[in-house]
């Protein structure tokens, strides 16, 4: 609670005419805000369809936010289980980078392994196949598009954590396609396992679970963040853009450059950066598939999340409102007269 109140109090709600920040503490709103969040800060224990315990607490989107659940949830899980698996949303260029560079840094976490999830369909899409043709075997397109997976593997290896690649299996995948991906991953020092959870439930995840356990027992993690706290904000942004995305250079709008200077002058230049960009490409352009290289990343807006303790950089053309389907799943959920919930799956 003391940490929550400290972070709430640091939230910047406005600026004085002289440029100094006005915080929630200044407005004496911290106590009331903490009262509203007194119960919300407690992680939610739920269960899967097979009665496996899972903790759900926070769900920010990794294309526009940090993409991880709460530190409190992860640390609670670590007290309750021998092995904890936590998800970081969207591609490894977004979710994994932020998990490592923001959450692990802030919480003092050091992961022992990372599971990189891919699909044959997505790799063929990155190889130029139209969505309606993704169910057809196409080894040429797979070979062309797998450079996207290669870049994600290289990115994760920069953090010093052992990598297990898993293919989320579709019934349309062929043995030749699966074998091609497995061989590709093993040549790059990664373990590999097929995940058939969608089709077979928990039984379909046994091979992956065993591979993860094998990796934990045989490979040592030497986790390290990508950059140091002391690096200037611009250099942090450029390191992520060049090292993780593959950019050649970074440009800034006048407003973004000015805001970076102000944030630094306010004493928050040692914060990590939270990059907001499209999830459809390693670049800030959703049309650039595969492994784009040497492109220019444009930072059009910057702001500080002072309570959370990171600086958000918005890149390219992206909506900062989470994308939801035209017909939400909630429309199909109901409860019968005898109390049975329907429409969940």
C-alpha positions as CSV (number, residue, x, y, z in Angstrom):
1,X,0.0,0.0,0.0
2,X,2.8,2.4,0.8
3,X,4.3,1.8,-2.7
4,X,0.9,2.3,-4.3
5,X,0.3,5.6,-2.5
6,X,3.8,6.8,-3.4
7,X,3.1,6.1,-7.1
8,X,-0.4,7.6,-7.0
9,X,1.0,10.7,-5.4
10,X,3.6,11.1,-8.2
11,X,1.0,11.1,-11.0
12,X,1.3,14.4,-12.9
13,X,-2.2,15.9,-13.6
14,X,-1.2,19.4,-14.9
15,X,1.7,21.9,-15.2
16,X,2.0,25.3,-13.6
17,X,2.6,28.4,-15.8
18,X,6.3,28.1,-15.0
19,X,6.4,24.5,-16.2
20,X,6.6,22.8,-12.9
21,X,4.4,19.7,-12.5
22,X,1.2,19.5,-10.4
23,X,0.8,16.1,-8.8
24,X,-2.0,14.1,-7.1
25,X,-0.1,14.8,-3.9
26,X,-0.3,18.5,-4.5
27,X,-4.1,18.2,-4.9
28,X,-4.3,16.0,-1.7
29,X,-6.0,13.3,-3.7
30,X,-3.7,10.4,-3.0
31,X,-5.6,9.1,0.0
32,X,-8.9,9.0,-1.7
33,X,-7.4,7.4,-4.8
34,X,-5.8,4.7,-2.6
35,X,-9.2,4.0,-1.0
36,X,-10.7,3.4,-4.4
37,X,-7.9,0.9,-5.2
38,X,-7.7,-0.8,-1.8
39,X,-9.3,-4.0,-3.1
40,X,-8.3,-3.6,-6.8
41,X,-4.6,-4.0,-5.9
42,X,-5.3,-7.6,-4.8
43,X,-4.5,-10.1,-7.5
44,X,-7.4,-12.3,-8.9
45,X,-7.1,-16.0,-8.5
46,X,-9.0,-17.9,-11.2
47,X,-8.9,-21.3,-12.8
48,X,-8.6,-22.7,-16.3
49,X,-11.2,-25.1,-17.8
50,X,-8.9,-27.9,-16.5
51,X,-8.8,-26.3,-13.0
52,X,-5.2,-25.0,-13.2
53,X,-4.8,-21.9,-11.0
54,X,-4.0,-18.7,-12.8
55,X,-3.7,-15.1,-11.6
56,X,-5.2,-12.3,-13.6
57,X,-4.3,-8.8,-12.5
58,X,-4.0,-6.0,-15.1
59,X,-4.0,-6.4,-18.8
60,X,-2.4,-3.5,-20.7
61,X,-1.8,-3.9,-24.4
62,X,1.9,-4.1,-25.3
63,X,1.5,-2.1,-28.5
64,X,0.4,1.0,-26.5
65,X,1.5,0.2,-22.9
66,X,3.9,-2.2,-21.1
67,X,1.9,-5.3,-21.9
68,X,2.5,-7.2,-18.6
69,X,0.4,-8.1,-15.6
70,X,1.2,-6.5,-12.3
71,X,4.4,-7.0,-10.3
72,X,2.2,-8.0,-7.3
73,X,0.6,-10.8,-9.3
74,X,3.9,-12.2,-10.4
75,X,5.5,-12.1,-7.0
76,X,2.4,-13.7,-5.5
77,X,2.6,-16.5,-8.0
78,X,6.3,-17.0,-7.2
79,X,5.4,-17.6,-3.6
80,X,2.7,-20.2,-4.5
81,X,4.4,-22.3,-7.2
82,X,7.7,-23.9,-8.2
83,X,7.4,-22.6,-11.8
84,X,5.6,-19.4,-12.9
85,X,4.7,-18.6,-16.5
86,X,3.8,-15.0,-17.2
87,X,2.7,-13.5,-20.5
88,X,3.9,-10.3,-22.2
89,X,1.6,-9.3,-25.1
90,X,2.0,-9.0,-28.8
91,X,5.4,-9.6,-30.5
92,X,8.6,-10.1,-28.7
93,X,9.7,-6.6,-30.0
94,X,6.9,-5.2,-27.8
95,X,5.8,-7.4,-24.9
96,X,9.1,-9.1,-24.2
97,X,11.2,-6.0,-24.6
98,X,9.0,-4.1,-22.1
99,X,8.8,-7.1,-19.7
100,X,12.6,-7.2,-19.6
101,X,13.4,-3.5,-19.7
102,X,10.6,-2.1,-17.6
103,X,8.9,-4.8,-15.4
104,X,12.0,-6.9,-14.6
105,X,14.0,-3.7,-14.0
106,X,11.4,-2.2,-11.7
107,X,10.6,-5.4,-9.8
108,X,14.1,-7.0,-9.6
109,X,13.0,-10.1,-11.5
110,X,15.4,-12.3,-13.4
111,X,13.7,-14.8,-15.7
112,X,15.2,-18.2,-16.2
113,X,13.8,-18.8,-19.7
114,X,11.6,-17.3,-22.3
115,X,9.0,-19.0,-24.5
116,X,8.7,-17.5,-28.0
117,X,5.3,-18.3,-29.5
118,X,5.0,-18.4,-33.3
119,X,2.6,-19.8,-35.9
120,X,3.3,-21.2,-39.4
121,X,0.4,-19.0,-40.7
122,X,2.0,-15.8,-39.4
123,X,5.4,-16.7,-40.8
124,X,3.8,-17.4,-44.2
125,X,1.9,-14.1,-44.0
126,X,5.3,-12.3,-43.4
127,X,6.5,-14.1,-46.5
128,X,3.8,-12.4,-48.6
129,X,0.9,-15.0,-48.5
130,X,-2.6,-13.5,-48.6
131,X,-4.8,-14.4,-45.5
132,X,-7.2,-16.5,-47.6
133,X,-4.3,-18.7,-48.7
134,X,-2.6,-19.3,-45.4
135,X,-4.0,-22.8,-45.0
136,X,-2.1,-24.1,-48.0
137,X,1.4,-25.5,-47.7
138,X,3.9,-23.0,-48.9
139,X,7.5,-23.7,-47.9
140,X,8.9,-21.0,-50.2
141,X,6.8,-18.3,-48.4
142,X,7.7,-19.9,-45.0
143,X,11.4,-19.6,-45.8
144,X,10.9,-16.0,-46.9
145,X,8.9,-15.0,-43.8
146,X,10.8,-16.9,-41.2
147,X,13.3,-14.0,-41.1
148,X,10.8,-12.3,-38.8
149,X,11.1,-15.1,-36.3
150,X,14.9,-15.0,-36.7
151,X,14.9,-11.4,-35.6
152,X,12.8,-12.1,-32.6
153,X,15.2,-14.9,-31.6
154,X,18.2,-12.6,-32.0
155,X,16.4,-9.9,-29.9
156,X,15.7,-12.3,-27.0
157,X,19.2,-13.7,-27.0
158,X,20.5,-10.2,-26.4
159,X,19.0,-10.4,-22.9
160,X,21.0,-13.5,-22.0
161,X,18.0,-15.7,-21.4
162,X,17.6,-19.2,-22.9
163,X,14.9,-19.3,-25.6
164,X,12.4,-22.0,-26.3
165,X,10.4,-21.6,-29.5
166,X,7.0,-23.1,-29.7
167,X,4.7,-23.3,-32.7
168,X,1.0,-22.8,-31.8
169,X,-0.3,-25.6,-34.0
170,X,-3.1,-25.2,-36.5
171,X,-4.8,-28.2,-38.2
172,X,-3.7,-26.7,-41.6
173,X,0.0,-26.9,-40.7
174,X,1.9,-29.6,-42.5
175,X,4.7,-31.8,-41.2
176,X,7.1,-30.4,-43.7
177,X,6.3,-26.8,-42.5
178,X,6.7,-27.7,-38.8
179,X,9.9,-29.6,-39.4
180,X,11.3,-26.6,-41.4
181,X,10.7,-24.3,-38.4
182,X,12.1,-26.7,-35.9
183,X,15.3,-27.2,-37.8
184,X,15.6,-23.4,-38.3
185,X,15.3,-22.8,-34.5
186,X,17.7,-25.5,-33.4
187,X,20.4,-24.2,-35.8
188,X,20.1,-20.9,-33.9
189,X,20.6,-22.4,-30.4
190,X,17.0,-22.5,-29.4
191,X,15.0,-25.4,-28.0
192,X,11.8,-26.3,-29.9
193,X,8.4,-27.8,-29.0
194,X,5.0,-28.0,-30.7
195,X,2.0,-26.7,-28.7
196,X,-1.3,-28.3,-29.4
197,X,-3.2,-26.8,-26.5
198,X,-5.9,-25.3,-28.6
199,X,-6.9,-28.7,-30.0
200,X,-6.0,-31.0,-27.0
201,X,-6.1,-28.8,-23.9
202,X,-3.5,-29.4,-21.3
203,X,-2.4,-32.7,-22.8
204,X,-1.3,-30.7,-25.9
205,X,1.1,-28.6,-23.9
206,X,3.0,-31.5,-22.2
207,X,5.8,-31.5,-24.8
208,X,6.3,-27.8,-24.4
209,X,6.2,-28.0,-20.6
210,X,8.8,-30.8,-20.7
211,X,11.0,-28.8,-23.0
212,X,10.8,-25.7,-20.8
213,X,11.8,-27.9,-17.7
214,X,14.7,-29.3,-19.7
215,X,15.9,-25.8,-20.6
216,X,15.7,-24.7,-17.0
217,X,17.7,-27.6,-15.8
218,X,20.4,-27.5,-18.5
219,X,20.8,-23.9,-19.6
220,X,21.9,-21.0,-17.4
221,X,20.2,-17.6,-17.6
222,X,22.4,-14.5,-17.6
223,X,19.7,-12.0,-17.8
224,X,20.5,-8.3,-18.3
225,X,18.4,-5.4,-19.5
226,X,19.2,-3.8,-22.9
227,X,20.3,-0.5,-21.4
228,X,21.4,1.2,-18.2
229,X,19.2,3.6,-16.2
230,X,21.8,6.4,-16.6
231,X,21.5,6.4,-20.4
232,X,19.8,9.6,-21.7
233,X,16.1,9.1,-22.8
234,X,16.9,9.8,-26.5
235,X,19.7,7.1,-26.4
236,X,17.3,4.6,-24.8
237,X,14.7,5.2,-27.5
238,X,17.3,4.9,-30.2
239,X,18.8,1.7,-28.7
240,X,15.4,0.0,-28.7
241,X,14.7,1.3,-32.2
242,X,18.0,0.1,-33.7
243,X,18.8,-3.0,-31.6
244,X,15.3,-4.5,-31.3
245,X,13.3,-3.1,-34.3
246,X,16.2,-2.8,-36.8
247,X,15.9,0.9,-37.5
248,X,18.6,2.9,-39.2
249,X,17.9,6.1,-37.5
250,X,15.2,7.9,-35.4
251,X,13.6,11.3,-36.0
252,X,11.5,13.3,-33.5
253,X,8.7,15.8,-33.9
254,X,9.5,19.2,-32.5
255,X,7.0,18.6,-29.7
256,X,8.5,15.2,-28.8
257,X,12.0,16.5,-28.7
258,X,10.9,19.4,-26.5
259,X,9.1,17.1,-24.1
260,X,12.1,14.8,-23.7
261,X,14.1,17.8,-22.6
262,X,11.4,18.8,-20.1
263,X,11.1,15.3,-18.7
264,X,14.9,15.2,-18.2
265,X,14.9,18.6,-16.6
266,X,12.3,17.4,-14.1
267,X,14.7,14.7,-12.9
268,X,13.0,11.7,-14.7
269,X,15.7,11.1,-17.4
270,X,16.7,7.8,-15.7
271,X,13.2,6.3,-16.4
272,X,13.0,3.4,-18.8
273,X,11.1,4.0,-22.1
274,X,7.8,2.4,-23.1
275,X,7.6,2.4,-26.9
276,X,4.1,2.6,-28.5
277,X,4.0,1.3,-32.1
278,X,2.1,-1.0,-34.4
279,X,2.2,-4.7,-33.6
280,X,2.0,-5.7,-37.2
281,X,5.6,-4.9,-38.1
282,X,9.0,-4.7,-36.5
283,X,9.0,-1.1,-37.8
284,X,6.5,1.6,-37.2
285,X,4.9,0.9,-40.5
286,X,2.3,-2.0,-40.5
287,X,3.0,-2.6,-44.2
288,X,6.7,-3.5,-43.7
289,X,6.5,-7.3,-43.2
290,X,9.3,-9.8,-42.7
291,X,12.5,-8.2,-41.3
292,X,12.7,-4.6,-42.3
293,X,16.1,-3.0,-41.9
294,X,17.6,0.5,-42.0
295,X,14.2,2.3,-41.9
296,X,13.6,5.6,-40.1
297,X,11.5,5.4,-37.0
298,X,9.5,8.6,-36.2
299,X,8.7,9.6,-32.6
300,X,5.7,11.9,-32.9
301,X,4.8,12.2,-29.2
302,X,6.3,11.7,-25.8
303,X,4.8,11.8,-22.3
304,X,5.8,10.6,-18.9
305,X,3.9,8.2,-16.7
306,X,5.4,9.5,-13.5
307,X,3.5,7.2,-11.2
308,X,4.4,4.1,-13.1
309,X,7.9,5.4,-13.6
310,X,8.5,5.2,-17.4
311,X,8.4,7.5,-20.4
312,X,6.1,6.7,-23.3
313,X,7.2,7.3,-26.8
314,X,4.5,7.1,-29.5
315,X,5.9,6.1,-32.9
316,X,4.4,6.4,-36.3
317,X,0.6,6.4,-36.9
318,X,-1.1,4.4,-34.1
319,X,-4.3,4.7,-32.1
320,X,-3.6,4.6,-28.3
321,X,-7.1,3.1,-27.7
322,X,-7.0,-0.7,-27.4
323,X,-8.4,-2.5,-30.5
324,X,-11.5,-4.5,-29.8
325,X,-13.6,-6.7,-32.2
326,X,-16.7,-5.2,-33.8
327,X,-18.8,-7.7,-31.8
328,X,-17.4,-8.2,-28.3
329,X,-17.5,-11.7,-26.8
330,X,-19.6,-10.3,-24.0
331,X,-22.6,-10.1,-26.4
332,X,-22.8,-13.9,-26.4
333,X,-22.5,-14.5,-22.6
334,X,-25.5,-15.2,-20.5
335,X,-26.8,-17.0,-17.4
336,X,-29.6,-19.6,-17.5
337,X,-32.4,-19.8,-15.0
338,X,-30.6,-22.5,-13.0
339,X,-27.4,-20.4,-12.8
340,X,-25.3,-21.9,-15.6
341,X,-23.1,-19.5,-17.5
342,X,-23.2,-19.9,-21.3
343,X,-21.3,-18.5,-24.2
344,X,-17.8,-18.5,-22.6
345,X,-16.3,-20.7,-25.4
